Amino acid sequence: MSSGKCAATVTAMLMLVGASLGAENIRKDLHFKVGKRPMISINNPYGPVLVKAGAAHEVVVTAILHSDKVELDQSKSHNRVDIISHLLPGSDPVSGMVEYVILVPPDANLTLHSDNGRVRAEKLQGDLTVAGNDGAIEVIDCAGGHVHVRTLNGMVSLNNVHGHVEIMSVGGDILMNGVTGTLVAVNSNSGKIEYEGDFAGDGEYAFTSHTGNIEAVAPAYASIDVLARSTNGIVQSDFSLEPKHAPFLVRGANSLSGTLGKAASSVKLFSFSGRIRLKKRQN
């Protein structure tokens, strides 16, 4: 990526973040040369983190500090880059906010953290670990790596993601569109789980909730082995599944077990009191 295109990309991403460079804001620009599959870690207690694929062997960080109550700690060791928003005495969620826009090599492995800010990662091929509390987490057009997401109440959205996916949420909703892989494991306490895709990849898809509803939308040609149960909720399916033996008693409207097509992928949907619905996509 040329320097002109790189600058244009950073500018566009800053506009997406919505940063306004007023007199009270401080802008920091950092550049690091890295090798293949670098490890990048960003720890930002307050504020959004946007990461997108950029040029190979280069990490470009643009940070907007909202006051002098926060500073950046940076370090580079071998093929690892660490950036930390260091809160100073008297800082709070407003004065301690930092807005990050980061361009990394597509094969970079990333660890991202923000307590209350939105975290967004796009067009990456390496491993991705994201942790948050209340901010939304978005993963878009990523393939080939492991994706691990942990949040308390932030909404999690994955679009066009292929690989090994694990998501854990306490109260945030989890929305997945076009997500496939050898393992797609999702666990939520009270948030809803929604999936739209074809369950491809001969993988294992395991969605578990306590009180949240689970809804999975798949095409008529899906090749799946389905096991679904809600202890105190209703289980519904738009598909005519071929019956099969289940490890539990399939009874009434609380559970179902069966196969569709060649049953290439395993689909397990479990909830304690949430409603489970397997819907057929209309197209």
Order of alpha helices (4+ residues) and beta strands (2+ residues): alpha-beta-beta-beta-beta-beta-beta-beta-beta-beta-beta-beta-beta-beta-beta-beta-beta-beta-beta-beta-beta-beta-beta
